[in-house]
Amino acid sequence: MSNRKADYPIHPQFTERWSPRAFSNEEISDETLKTGFEASRWAPSASNSQPWRFMYSRRGTQTWDLFNSFLVEANRNWATKASALVIILSKKDFKSGDKVAFSDSHSFDTGSAWMSFALEMNKLGWFTHGMAGIHHAQIKSEFKIPDNFTVEAMVAVGKLGDKTTLPDYLQTREEPNARKPVKSFVSEGSFPSDWLKTE
């Protein structure tokens, strides 16, 4: 991971985590996935509302083909070799005393839970790849998910596989990528004009 060098001292778990597309068709145990979800359980959330929800399917189970059908074709081409597919949702409201309150941070909080899952799975030797390229409406319809939930993303989980199984255009991208430097997205006390640029 020569292009993954931190500019400031951080734990290596952050640079070691990346999102491959080549998976090995290996099956994953329910207990292993539950360990990842346990990490998500302890993520921070506003008012401790814990808005994240996870639905999953493991390779070899009855729901596997259904979960694959939720992927757009470009993702289905490689994610079918994953060991598990996880749908991540967030709940937009929560109980606050005797009232139901809207959560302005339901997506933000759910992002922290997903990152906790990704880091824990990586620690266990599994890789994750988050995908926005999914059929959101189809998922909501299939499971009759009400409007106070948002379908955020899907995640492929698996062991690293042979990248030559990928289409040529993806093989060249099958390596950990670099990141923008901290100075490009952090500012003390002001909103820099550089942030207005589309890159």
Solvent accessible surface area in square Angstrom, and as a share of the most:
residue,aa,sasa,rsa
1,M,107,0.48
2,S,98,0.63
3,N,67,0.34
4,R,28,0.10
5,K,158,0.67
6,A,51,0.40
7,D,106,0.55
8,Y,140,0.53
9,P,135,0.85
10,I,92,0.47
11,H,110,0.49
12,P,71,0.45
13,Q,64,0.28
14,F,88,0.37
15,T,34,0.19
16,E,86,0.38
17,R,30,0.11
18,W,24,0.08
19,S,40,0.26
20,P,0,0.00
21,R,42,0.15
22,A,2,0.02
23,F,5,0.02
24,S,46,0.30
25,N,75,0.39
26,E,80,0.36
27,E,117,0.52
28,I,6,0.03
29,S,56,0.36
30,D,49,0.25
31,E,138,0.62
32,T,29,0.17
33,L,0,0.00
34,K,99,0.42
35,T,51,0.30
36,G,0,0.00
37,F,32,0.13
38,E,76,0.34
39,A,25,0.20
40,S,1,0.01
41,R,131,0.48
42,W,176,0.62
43,A,10,0.08
44,P,101,0.63
45,S,25,0.16
46,A,51,0.40
47,S,90,0.58
48,N,107,0.55
49,S,24,0.15
50,Q,68,0.30
51,P,3,0.02
52,W,20,0.07
53,R,93,0.34
54,F,44,0.19
55,M,51,0.23
56,Y,64,0.24
57,S,3,0.02
58,R,68,0.25
59,R,50,0.18
60,G,66,0.64
61,T,51,0.30
62,Q,186,0.83
63,T,58,0.34
64,W,23,0.08
65,D,113,0.58
66,L,54,0.27
67,F,7,0.03
68,N,11,0.06
69,S,40,0.26
70,F,0,0.00
71,L,0,0.00
72,V,45,0.26
73,E,122,0.55
74,A,58,0.45
75,N,23,0.12
76,R,81,0.30
77,N,81,0.41
78,W,5,0.02
79,A,0,0.00
80,T,46,0.27
81,K,64,0.27
82,A,0,0.00
83,S,1,0.00
84,A,0,0.00
85,L,0,0.00
86,V,0,0.00
87,I,0,0.00
88,I,5,0.02
89,L,6,0.03
90,S,0,0.00
91,K,48,0.20
92,K,59,0.25
93,D,29,0.15
94,F,42,0.17
95,K,138,0.59
96,S,54,0.35
97,G,66,0.63
98,D,142,0.74
99,K,156,0.66
100,V,104,0.60
101,A,31,0.24
102,F,129,0.54
103,S,6,0.04
104,D,136,0.70
105,S,27,0.17
106,H,23,0.10
107,S,51,0.33
108,F,164,0.68
109,D,6,0.03
110,T,3,0.02
111,G,32,0.31
112,S,32,0.21
113,A,0,0.00
114,W,60,0.21
115,M,68,0.30
116,S,30,0.19
117,F,1,0.00
118,A,1,0.00
119,L,28,0.14
120,E,38,0.17
121,M,0,0.00
122,N,27,0.14
123,K,164,0.69
124,L,71,0.35
125,G,34,0.33
126,W,21,0.07
127,F,32,0.13
128,T,3,0.02
129,H,19,0.09
130,G,32,0.31
131,M,7,0.03
132,A,80,0.62
133,G,25,0.24
134,I,11,0.05
135,H,74,0.33
136,H,70,0.31
137,A,81,0.62
138,Q,72,0.32
139,I,0,0.00
140,K,51,0.22
141,S,80,0.52
142,E,85,0.38
143,F,71,0.29
144,K,173,0.73
145,I,23,0.11
146,P,75,0.47
147,D,116,0.60
148,N,49,0.25
149,F,35,0.15
150,T,39,0.23
151,V,9,0.05
152,E,50,0.23
153,A,24,0.18
154,M,0,0.00
155,V,1,0.00
156,A,0,0.00
157,V,0,0.00
158,G,0,0.00
159,K,55,0.23
160,L,85,0.42
161,G,27,0.26
162,D,83,0.43
163,K,96,0.41
164,T,91,0.53
165,T,73,0.42
166,L,11,0.05
167,P,49,0.31
168,D,114,0.59
169,Y,127,0.48
170,L,6,0.03
171,Q,41,0.18
172,T,113,0.66
173,R,133,0.49
174,E,18,0.08
175,E,107,0.48
176,P,19,0.12
177,N,89,0.45
178,A,57,0.44
179,R,155,0.57
180,K,123,0.52
181,P,60,0.38
182,V,60,0.35
183,K,170,0.72
184,S,48,0.31
185,F,117,0.49
186,V,83,0.48
187,S,38,0.24
188,E,172,0.77
189,G,84,0.81
190,S,75,0.49
191,F,136,0.57
192,P,38,0.24
193,S,83,0.53
194,D,88,0.46
195,W,93,0.32
196,L,133,0.66
197,K,133,0.56
198,T,138,0.80
199,E,165,0.74
